[in-house]
Structure formats: structure tokens, C-alpha cells
Amino acid sequence: MASDLDRPVTSLTGVGDRRALVLENIAVRTIGDLLHVLPRRYLDRSVESVITDLSEGQEVTVVGTVESTETIPGRRPRVQMTIRDDSERLTCVWFGRYAAADRYSPGDSVAVAGKLKRYRGCVQMVHPEVEAVGGEEDDDRIHTGRVIPLYTTSEEMKDAGLSTRTLRGLIRQALDTCPIEDPVPDWIRKETGMLGRGEALSLLHFPEDTADVDRARDSLAYGEALEVQLWALRRRLAAGPSLSSSKSGTLARELMDGLPFELTGGQLRALEEIQFDLQSGRQMHRLLQGDVGSGKTLVALLAALTVVEGGGQVAIMAPTEVLAEQHGQTLRGLLGGFDVVVTVVTGSRPRAEREASRSLIAAGQVSIVVGTHTLIQEDAIFKNLQLAVIDEQHRFGVDQRSALGEKGDGEAPHMLVMTATPIPRSLSLTLYGHLDVSVIDELPPGRKPITTGWRLAADRSKALMFARDQVEAGRQAYVVYPRIEGSKTSEMKAASEAHAELQGGVFVGHSLGLLHGRMKAEDKLSVMDRFRAGDLDVLVSTTVVEVGVDVPNATVMMVEHAERFGLSQLHQLRGRVGRGPHDSYCILVVDPDGDLTEDAHQRLEAMVRSDDGFEIAEEDLRIRGSGQLFGTRQAGLPEFRFVDLVRHTGLIETARGYAGRLLETDPDLAEHPLLARRIARLEEAGFRVPTAG
């Protein structure tokens, strides 16, 4: 059943075919769309003054009587209106054609609003807002005498007569003629103190003061958050059946008993949560997040052994061949004494080897398969896939993640997605609200803090000499650049040029390797193997080393042009060192074109101040706002109109609690048809989330 908000915008007086087409270009097709066009800012024109009390530059409203209106031709034709109050005359000027002024005649009472100026001794306003006052019209002034909204308008809109004044009038008309139903139940509104949807929209566009704007936005944000949380929780409740894994956990316990270290409390807690899901008989949808070096791969392997022990297969999908090969080496090393077959499948392996591996996988003779996107190709067939693990999941597109979950034969496989990019609480509740979340919030004992500092380009030579000293002490170093090759239009150093320069300069006599994304896969693997084995002292690289590379002897991470990297990316790069028993260092070299931006300065200071990935993530969200953090737009984050992921963490958590209470008594939302319809529209609009479920 359609609501009044679904009526086409052409049902409003003043919106014909041309204006409707222009509005459609800004995604306004219905009255509901129009009411959700947010003001870009507000002007306070609530102060009404007599003309003699006004100061130049003041934003005010003046009420007076029209003495004259005339059109003055010339090189710059203008419309000029003179009004008078009890104190003085005021001249209002509009350059070009201004139809609104033509509607008034001498003797009319009007209100004009704008900034006061003095020109040749006369008091005047240029391009003020004007509207009639007196009688019924004075009770509903929308352009003067109040706080008024200003909207963003393009040239195309202006050409169609859709000025901010016109939009204001259309929105007022929509609010007056369109009943607005509230999908949020009354009892939730009463308990939270939030405004009803109609009242909130009215105050958003026509507030009495700025406090009204904040209250309206918070109320509308609550409605948005509640809908998304209901959608997410219903998806979790709708998880289909999946095969239960072995309850004995013998293999996992044997591996833990043979480790030279104890698992952290965070690792044990995450493993317990995952194993509970695997034995529940329901499909697991779980996010495992933890800071760099927190031991997520080991937890995933222990979970995989639970599946393998029950006769199932496990697929682990990594975003790069370097990371897939490293996972393969790590798993084989840990499972050396176990009868568990691990195979790595990547596109760069010889065709005959790939085909042989696929045959063994299809026959069920491989227990754990590690690979890249090759795992989701049509010829990748599993005999009994029961667990799919997606590492660094945000680096995969939505369809790629979904495709791995469709590789199960019969029952849907359990899904475990992992990220070493800690996620702010508010983002986790929205982007991953449909997932259960396990957090490894501590690092293994013995991990030393990484000393971090940032330096201007003038100190680059000192930083390089420090790195050389570390190399000569038997350690290894990374030097990372944002580009592979230089540019004629940029002074930015590039990895390939720096490799040659450093080899013949400060690192002369030492072995250097070069690593970047354009290299052939086998060449990349060869370079990484040599660096891991200690045959290379320094690795000059692009951000291809950002995730997964584990070389305990590396103690220096030097990042050139650090101002060009995001905060989370800098933290990931820093996580490549500090993995062994030696003191480690992260040096951020800054070489901005011009002054360092405020955002860049905040990122650098945050890196120096904290090495806590979760704190870094919150700071990144605060600096960058609710925008595209690590590709959230492609990952399915809804483009909220009102929810602010920085301000509204508490609100989102509260909405999640109420969503759970609603679904306890009305799981199908049969008693709340408006909510059910709005949630259905999330699906219709293509709202998807980063999981293979």
C-alpha cells in the first residue's frame, strides 16, 4: 500500500514536467524524496528591527509599507523597491529580472530579510527575501522573520526556476498537504523522547531555533537506525541451516598444546564463540576483527580444524597472491605433524598444477584450500565446503564475497570474515549489523610497542641513515612509497626510482629488493621469499606490503609522502614491523606540496599518539566523517541521510536494543506494516552488506 509520501512530486502545484526532470537528477521523484532534501545551512532572520536601529552587515528582517516599485533599465537593469517603517526608508535592489518584487504595489505591507548595506549614504538591501505580511499570510511566513533553510541548488535547477526560495515553498506545500505516517511505534517514541516523523521533518525545514534542528535530525536519525537494525537482525534470525562440525575439537586442542606460547584471552574468547556457531546447526555469519598481529589467522586455523575433524572442507580467500602464499606457508608450518592437506590455488601457478589441485579439491582429498579470487571461479568445485573464511574482506567486492558462500554443496557453508582494520563501534553496528562480531582486543605477550615519529622531508637523510644503522646491526627495513613510478607533473618520489637511488646511495653494499603491484606474481613471491629469508636487507615497496606480510627481523617501516596515506593505511603499514624480539620503529616522512593540511596533521599526530588500532579507527572516523572508510560505499554501507556515525554511536546502539525487543514479539513485523514496508525497500534499493550470505 503506497503512502502519501510516495506521490509523485508533480502532484505539487508549481512542479511541471521540466522541473520534475531536473529534480529527478538529484534523486527527487516523490514527495517523500523532496522532504528528505537536507538544508545545507540555516539563516536566522527571526530578529525584526526598525530601520534606524540597523547596523551594516547585520542579517535582519524589516517590516514596512511599500512606497514604490520600479524597474530601472540600463547596462545593469534592476528592480528597486522602497519601503518605509516608522523610522526611516529602506531601498531594496534586485539586479536582473526579479518577479517576486513585481507582485507588490504601493501600500502593501511586506517583510524583507537580508544583509544591510549603505550605498551613497542610503540604507539598502541587495537581493533580499520578500513576502507579504498581515492577515493570515503573516501567520505562516517562510522566507522572513524566522530561521530559514538554505538548500544546495545547481545551475540546472536555477535555470528551471528551482531556487532555494522555490524549494522552500514546495517543501512547505508538501508538509501542509501530505499526511506523514510514522513507522516508529508510539511506545518507542515515548521511551526515547524522539519526535514523530512528521513533526521532525517540519522542524528540520522550518525550525524556531537551532535546537529544533538538532532534535529533528536526531529523531530522524533514530528512525533510520531502527530500520537498518531491524533489517540486520532479521537477516541474522533468517540464517539457514548448516552442518554441525565435530564437537570433540581434538585436532584444535592438539595444535594448541603443541604451540610454544599460550593463546591470549581474546583469541580464546573468539575461538569459543566461533566453535559454538559451528556446532549450532545454523549457518554462522561472524566477523572476526583484531588489530595487526593479534593472531586472527591462528584462530581461523583452529576453527578450520574443528570443521576438518568432522570431514568438512575449508576455503580461505585472501585479497593478494602474496598474502595467500604466506597463509599457505603459515598453515603448513603449524600443521607439520598433522594429517591435514593444505593446498594453495592462485592464478599465477602453472596451469597443470592448478588443474591437479582442483581435481583433488573436487574429490575431497584437500582439507584446507587457500587462494585468491580463483576460489570463486566456475571451475572451482568443492566436495564438502563447510567453512568459508574471507581475509581482509573489505578488499573484495560484494559479489566476490557472495560467490564464495555459494560454493557449498547442499547446506550453506559457515561464513567467517576477518579484518585487521579495526572498525569503529558505530560503523560495525551498521555495516556489519547482520553479523555476530568477535573481537581480539589484545596482542600476544612480549610484543613491544613501536616507536613512531613523523619528520619533514628535510630530515629524510637522517631517517635513512637510522634505517641503515638498523640494517648494519643485522635487522631489516621497509621503505614504502605511494607510487610505482614518478610523474612529470609531480615531485613525488616513486618506488622504482627510489630503489635505484637508495641502492647506489645510503644503502650501497647492502641488498635491496623492489616490490609493487605491477610485477608478475612469481616475481613478487620471489622477492618476498628472499626478504623473509633474510637475503634482502631492505624492501622498497608500494602499499602491496600493507597487509599480511610477516617478517620478524624487520624493525624499520619508513613511509615516504606519509601525508598522502589514510590513517588506517598508515597503521596497517606500521604493523609490518614489531613482530619479533627487537625494538621497532615507524618513520613517517612528510613532503607536502605547500602547507600540510589540517587533516593530514591530525592523522600524523594520531599515529604518534597511539598504537591502538581501535583508537586509530575511531580517530579516522572522526577526521574523515561518515564517508568512504576503506571502501564502505562499495561494501554496502547505506548512505544515511540523518545518521552521523561520529555523533550517533549511542543512538545506534539504543536502536539496536529496541529492534531486538520489537522482533521478540513481532518477528515478521506483521503488526508494524509501515516498518515492514520500509525495510523491504532497503532490499529493493540494493542495500547489500559485505558477507557471502
Buried (B, 14 or more C-beta within 10 A) or exposed (E): EEBBBBBEBBEBEEBEEEBBEBBEEBEBBBBBBBBBBEBEEBBBBBEBBBBEEBEEEEEBBBBBBBBEBEEEEEEEEBBBBBBBBEBBBBBBBBEEEBEBBEEBEEEBBBBBBBBBBEEEEEBBBBEBBBBBBEEEEBEEBBBBBBBBBBBEBEEEBEEBBBEBBBBBBBBBBBBEEBEBEBBBBEEBBEEBEBBBBBBBBBBBBBBEEEEBBEBBBBBBBBBBBBBBBBBBBBBBEEBEEBBBBBEEBEBBEEBBEEEEEEBBEBBBBBBEBBBEBBBBEBBBBBBBBBBBBBBBBBBBBBBBBBBBBBBBBBBBBBBBBBBBBBBBBBBBEBBEEBEBBBBBBBEBBEEEEBEEBBEBBBEBEBBBBBBBBBBBEEEBBBBBBBBBBBBBBBBBBBEBBBBBBEBBEEBBBBBBBBBBBBBBBBBBBBBBBBBBBBBBBBBBEEBBEBEBEBBEBEBBEEBBEBBBEBBEEEBBBBBBBBBBEBEEEEEBBBBBBBBEEBBEEBBEEBBBBBBBEEBEBEBBBBBBBBBBEEEBBBBBBBBBBBBBBBBBBBBBBBBBBBBBBBBBBBBBBBBBBBBBEBBBBBBBBBBBEEEBEEEBBBBBEBBEEBBBBBBBBBBBBBBBEBEEBBEBEBBBBBEBEBBBBBBBBEBBBBBBEBBEBBBEEBEEBEEBEBBBBBBEEBEEEEBBBBBBB
